[in-house]
Structure formats: C-alpha cells, structure tokens
Amino acid sequence: DVCLLRPKSPTQSSGLMQAIFESSIVRQQLEDCMVGSTFRRVNVQQVKELVVPVPTTKAEQEAIAGALSDADGLIESLEQLIAKKRHIKQGAMQELLTGKRRLPGFQVKPGYKQTEVGVIPEDWELSPLRLSTAVITKGTTPTSVGHSYKDRGINFVKAESISNTGTLIAEKLAFIDDETHAVFRRSQLRESDLLVSIAGVLGRIGVIRMEDLPANTNQAVAIVRLDSTANLDRTYLFHYLRGTAIRTQIEDANVQAAQANLSLANVGNFLIAAPTVYGEQDAIAGVLSDMDAEIEALSTRLAKARQVKQGMMHELL
C-alpha cells in the first residue's frame, strides 16, 4: 500500500519532490487515475507516469523546498501552541467550574461538600437546569411535515452546524424560507439562546449571536433559553455545559437506539453547580472566555498560515 520513490541523482531534491506530491499538481493526477469505491488505489506504474514540473538546478529546487519547509514550520509551531493552550484551558475549566480554585475575593464560606457532580464549595449551589430556564425545546425537520430546504434564506441549524468553539459553521447550515420559519414558531432562535445537540453527535454546545439570526433548528438540537430572573450567568452556563460534569451526565443519560440521543427531560435534569454570587460566575466566565478568544485568534493565524502556504505552493511549484 506504500510506493517508495528515490531520487535518481544527488541533483534532485527530495524536499521539493515531497512538496510537489502534496500539491494539487499531483493530487489531481492521482484523483484522475484512482480506481475502487470502498478502498481507492493507484498502482506503481501510474505513479511512475505522473508528470511533475522540476527546476533544472538543485539550488532552485532546494530554495523552493526550503521556503515551503519554513511555512510548514510556522504551521506546526502554531498547531503545537494551540494544543498547549487548549490543554491549559481544559485544566482551568476543571478547576474553576468545580470551585477547586477560587478567584480572588469570592470565597464566602470556607470548606467543600460532596454532591452528585462531585465536590464543590460550601457556598455554591447545585440545581437542575430546568429551574433556571424559560424554555427547553427543540425543532422539526422541514421535510417531515411537507416543507423543503432552500438554496438560501433563513439559517437552519443542525447538530453538525455547531463548531467545537460554540459558534455556527456557515458551510454546514441549511436554509428554509420565511413561510417554513413562521410555521416552526416554537423553534425560532433568539440571540443568546444556548444549543445542545441531542441526537447523533451528543453534547455539542452552541450559542446564538445576533449575526446568526434569523434562524431555526431541528429535533437534533435542544434550545435552552434562560429565565430572565434566574441567578445564572449565560456565559458561565455555556462554559459549564461544555465541561466534564455535563459530559459525564450525558454519558449516564444517553439512550442507545438507532442512534445516540437525549430527551429534553434529560437536558432539563442536567445538574448545574454554580456560585451563589453572580459576580463570581461572571468572573469565571470572563477568564474562560478570554482563553477561548486567545485560542480563536491563534486558530485564525493558523488558517491564514495554511492559506499562505497553499498560495506559495501554487506560485512556486
């Protein structure tokens, strides 16, 4: 399953050849000659017949390979930094969302207590999510009630539309028209609504921003809308829902049928541990949101670095 290639002479750069094989120049040729459906493949003779552009001097070959290698180095360093920052964020979530580490000025009552979600501070409360919400509901698939998807229109959110950071992935949104949106009044989304994927892929947590609206969703996504009188910070809840305590509760509640799923009752019964002082919730949320913003900024740099490398490959090769 692996084809070995070795330069014919010392005047040929292996680094350049590697870059060419990673480029669209070769990838497109491989796509054109691949056979098979489940396991696609090419043969050695087809690899031998691939046509590649190569400078005649080794100096130019090595210069191109060096430039692309430098771009790879930047990409790799950013990937490593992002991985490190995510690891630090996970540690911070584990400490801050359990009260193991308290932010300065917020400890009201010393000591800890054992609860269903583990040990939390004495001055924190544990309560089911439904007690703090005005709405926990879900939507409907348009085609199941005689409506259809459109090429453009109102954003329609599916479980796969929710990214790992909680924002919506534009390329994975579907669309419905105004009439369908009006029919699905119950699942019309509002700014600051939290989303929980409850079918297929479980526990993806999203948040609706003003730029996402108007929007609607289907039955694979639960809508969580906080009550205006609840003593629960929405951003704190967003981070808590993404933490290990909720992941454990999802695994315990998961009903295995044709696919993994949760009920709205399961979501309403999620146990939320939170400081009784609203300011502490806000402070914890602020620390975690700042970490998210730093990771997002690095991810943007990484995406840009990858785009630059693709441009370099297109120009240099």
N, C-alpha and C positions, 0 to 999 in steps of 0.2 A: 504493500500500500504506500510505500515511500520510494520516490525516484531520486537517486543520487546524481548530482551534477558536479563536475570538477573542471576547472579551467584547463584549456589545452596548453597554455603557456603562462609564464610569470608576468607577461604584459597585460594579462586580463585581470580585472579587479573583481574579486568575489563579492565585495561590498556593493559594487554597482549592480552586479547581476541579481543580488538579493533584492535591491530596491526595485529593479525592473520587474521582478516576479511578483512583487507586492503591488505593483501599479496596475492601472486599468489596461495598459498595453497588453499584458499577458493574461490578466484575468478575463478579458473579453474573449480572447482566443480560446482559453480553456472552456469558457461557457459554451462557445460555439461547437466544441467537439466532444463535450461530456455526453455520456450515454447512461441510461438507467434512471429509475424513478426513486426507489427507496434509498439506494446507495449509488450515487453518481460517481463516475470514474472516467479517467483517460488512460491511455497506455503509453509506454515508454517511447514508441515511435512517434506518437503525436506530440510528446514533449520535445523530441528532437527536431520536429518540424516547426516549432514556434519561431516566429520572426521577431527579432528584437533590434532596436537601434543602439549602437555602441560607438562611442568616440574611438578614433584610431590610436590615440595616445593614452598610455596608462596614467599620465599626470592628470589629464582631464577626467578620466574615469574616477580616479581617487578623489579629485576635488569635488565632483558631484556626490560621490558616496559619502565623503566627509560632511558636506553640508546637510545631507539628509540624515546622517547619523547624529549630528548636533541637534537637529529638530526632534529626532527620536529621544535624545537625552532629556530635552526640555519636557517633552510629553511624559516620559517615565518619572521624572522628578515631581511633576505636578500630580501624577497619579498616586505616588507614594505619600505626598503631603496631604492629599485629600483623604487617603486611607487613614493616616495618622490622626487627622482632625476628626474624622468620623468615630474613631476609636475613643478619642478623648471625650467627644460628645456623648457617646454611649455610657461612659463612666460617670459623666456629670449627671445624666438623666437618672442613672441608678442611685446616685447619692442624693440628689436634690428632690426627686419625686417620691422618695421614701422618707425624707427627713433625716437621713443618716448624717447629712451635712446641712447645717442651718446657715443661712445668710446672716451677716451681722445685724444685730438689733431686733431680731424677730422671735427669739425664744421666749415664750410667755410662761410656760410651765415645764420645769425640768423632768426628765425621765421619758420612758418609752412604754408602749403597750403592745401586746400581741393581738393581731386581728386576722380576719380571713385572708387578707392580702399580704400578711407578714407583719413585721414590727414597724410601727410608726410612732411619732412623737405623741406624748400625752395630750398636747394641746391641738392636735389635728383631729378631724372628724372623718368617719367612713360612712358613706351613704350610697344607695343605688342611684344610677344616673337619672332614672325616671323622675326622681323627686326634684330635680333641678331643671327639667325641660318643659317647654311649652308644647313641643311637637317631637315625636319619633315616628316617622312614617317611611314609606317607600313609593316607588313609581310603578309604571307598567310598560311593557314592550309595545310600541305602537302597532306592530303587525298583528299582535294577538287580538286586537279589538278593531280591526279593519282600517287602520291608518298605515301610512308608509313613511319611510325615511326619505329625505330630500338631499339634493346635492349641496344645498346651502340653506341658511335660515337660523332657527333657534338652536342654540347649543344643546345637545342631548348627551348626558354623561353616563358612561358605562363604568364598570369596575376597572377595566383596563385603561380608562381615561385618567385615572388618578396616579400621579407620579409618586416616587419614593419620598419626595420632599413635601408632598401635600398639595401641590399646585396641579392644575389640569394640563394634560398633554394635548395641545391643539390638534396634532396629527391623528389622535385617537378618539376625537369627538365625532359623534354622528350628528345629524341635523333633522329637525322636524319643522313643519310650517306653523303659522300663527293659530290656525284652527285646531291642530292637534294639541298645541301648548295650552289653549283655552280649555279643551276637554280634560286635559290632565292637570286640573287646577290644584289638586291635593299635593302634587309633587313639584309644583313650580318653586324654584330655588330662590333664596334671598341672600343678600350679602351677609357674610359671617356664618352662614349655615355650615355645620360640620358634616362630612360624609364618611360613612363606614361601609366598606364593601362586605357584603354578607352572603354572597354566592360565588362559587368557583374559587377565586382567589379571596381569602378571608383577611380582614383586618387592615386593609389599606385605608389610611385616614387622610381625608382631604378637607380643604377649606375653600369656600366660595368667596371670590373677590368681586368687586364692582365690575371689573373688566370682563368677568366671565358671564355676566348677565346680558339679556335674559337667558335662562337655562332651565332644563328639566332633567329628569333621570328615570331609570327603570327599576325593576324589582330586585336587581342585584346590589342596589346601593341604598342604605338606610340614611335618611335625613335626620340629623339631630339639631334641634333649634332650642337654645337655652331660654328659659323663662327670664323675663326682664327683672324679676325680683330675686332671682337665685344669687346666693353668695358664692358664685363660682365664676372665675375669670375664664373667658372663652379661650384665650391663648394658652393658659395653663391646662385647660381641659384638652386642647388639641395635642399638647405635648404628652399629657398623661395617657391619652388613648393610644399613643404610639409607643408606650413603654412596655416593659416586661410584665408588669402586673396584669395589664389587659390582654397581652398575648397569651398568658397562662390561662386567663378566664375564657378566652376564645377557644383554646385547645380543649378545655374541660367541657365547654358547651356545644362544640361542633357536632352536628348531626350528619353522619355519613349516609347519604342516599345515592342518587345517581351522581351527584357532585357534592362537595363540601358546602355546607350552608349554615347560617344562623337565622334565628327568628328575630322579629322586632322585640319580642319579650326578652330574649337573650340580651339584646343591646340595652334595653331599659334596666336590666338587672346588673349591668356592669357596676362593680363596686369601685367608687372613686375616693381615694384618700387625698385630703386637701387641708391646708392650713385654714384655721377659722378666721385668721386675719387676712382680709382681701389683699392688703398691700404685700404680704409675703407671697401670695400666689402670683401677683403681678411681677414681683422681683424675680422669682424663679423663672417665670415665662420669659422675662427680659433677657436673662442670662442665656437660656437655651435658644431663644430666637436670634440673639447676636451670634451664637455659634453656627446656627443654620445659615445666617447671612454670609458669614465668612466662608463656609463650605460652598455656598452657591456662587460666591464671587470667584473662588478657585475653580469651580466647575466651568464657569463661563470662560475663564482664561484657558482651561484645558481644551474646551471646544474650539476656541479661537486658534490655539496652537495646532490642533489637528487639521483645521481648515487651512492654515498657513502651510503645513506640510503637504497637504493634498495639492495646493497651488504650486508649491515648489516642485513636486513630482511632475506635475503637468508641464511646467515650463522647462525644467532641467532635463527631463528624460525624452 
